[in-house]
Amino acid sequence: MTAKGARTDSATGTQRAEPKRINVAVSPDTVRALENVIEREGVTLTEALRRLIGYGDFVYRAVRENNEQLMVKGEESTREVVIL
């Protein structure tokens, strides 16, 4: 038996969720962020969106769920990531 919206992969026997289509309105800043990833990494809009959501989820969970500090270290400075 599989969960609703999940399918069992015949090769591995593991469950994987079916992709879900969503329609959203995004801000111009979000469009620019997506375009930046598309241009720099040579990926599709869908893949750029997946990557940015994945990065955001990683940061969000680290700060909000695990109470961790995230630091962005450059050549000349270090900044702390703060989520309000």
C-alpha positions as CSV (number, residue, x, y, z in Angstrom):
1,M,0.0,0.0,0.0
2,T,1.3,3.5,-0.8
3,A,0.5,6.8,0.6
4,K,-1.8,9.1,-1.4
5,G,0.2,10.9,-4.1
6,A,3.1,8.5,-3.7
7,R,4.3,5.9,-6.1
8,T,6.6,2.9,-5.5
9,D,9.8,2.9,-7.7
10,S,9.9,-0.6,-9.2
11,A,13.7,-0.6,-9.4
12,T,14.4,0.3,-5.8
13,G,11.1,-0.6,-4.1
14,T,11.0,2.8,-2.4
15,Q,8.2,5.3,-2.3
16,R,8.5,8.6,-4.0
17,A,6.0,11.5,-4.1
18,E,4.4,12.5,-7.3
19,P,5.3,16.1,-8.5
20,K,2.7,18.6,-7.7
21,R,2.0,21.5,-10.0
22,I,1.4,24.9,-8.4
23,N,0.8,28.4,-9.8
24,V,2.2,31.3,-7.9
25,A,2.7,35.0,-8.4
26,V,6.2,36.0,-7.5
27,S,7.8,39.4,-6.9
28,P,10.3,41.0,-9.3
29,D,13.1,40.3,-6.8
30,T,12.2,36.6,-7.0
31,V,12.2,36.7,-10.8
32,R,15.6,38.2,-10.7
33,A,16.9,35.6,-8.3
34,L,15.6,32.8,-10.6
35,E,17.1,34.5,-13.7
36,N,20.4,34.7,-11.9
37,V,20.5,31.0,-11.2
38,I,19.3,30.2,-14.7
39,E,22.1,32.3,-16.2
40,R,24.9,31.3,-13.8
41,E,24.1,27.6,-13.7
42,G,22.6,27.0,-17.1
43,V,19.5,25.3,-15.8
44,T,15.8,25.5,-16.6
45,L,13.3,27.7,-14.7
46,T,11.9,24.7,-12.9
47,E,15.4,23.5,-11.8
48,A,16.3,27.0,-10.7
49,L,13.2,27.2,-8.6
50,R,13.9,23.8,-7.1
51,R,17.4,24.8,-6.1
52,L,16.4,28.1,-4.6
53,I,13.6,26.4,-2.6
54,G,16.1,23.8,-1.4
55,Y,18.6,26.4,-0.3
56,G,16.0,28.3,1.5
57,D,14.6,25.2,3.2
58,F,18.1,24.3,4.4
59,V,18.7,27.8,5.9
60,Y,15.2,28.0,7.4
61,R,15.5,24.6,9.1
62,A,19.0,25.3,10.4
63,V,17.9,28.6,12.0
64,R,14.3,28.0,13.0
65,E,14.2,24.3,13.8
66,N,17.8,23.5,15.0
67,N,18.6,26.9,16.5
68,E,21.9,27.0,14.6
69,Q,23.8,30.0,13.5
70,L,24.7,30.4,9.9
71,M,27.7,32.4,8.8
72,V,28.5,33.6,5.3
73,K,32.3,34.0,5.1
74,G,33.9,35.9,2.3
75,E,37.5,36.9,1.6
76,E,37.3,40.1,3.7
77,S,34.3,39.7,6.0
78,T,31.9,37.3,7.8
79,R,28.2,37.8,8.1
80,E,25.6,36.0,10.2
81,V,22.4,34.9,8.5
82,V,19.4,36.1,10.5
83,I,15.8,35.1,9.7
84,L,13.2,37.3,11.3
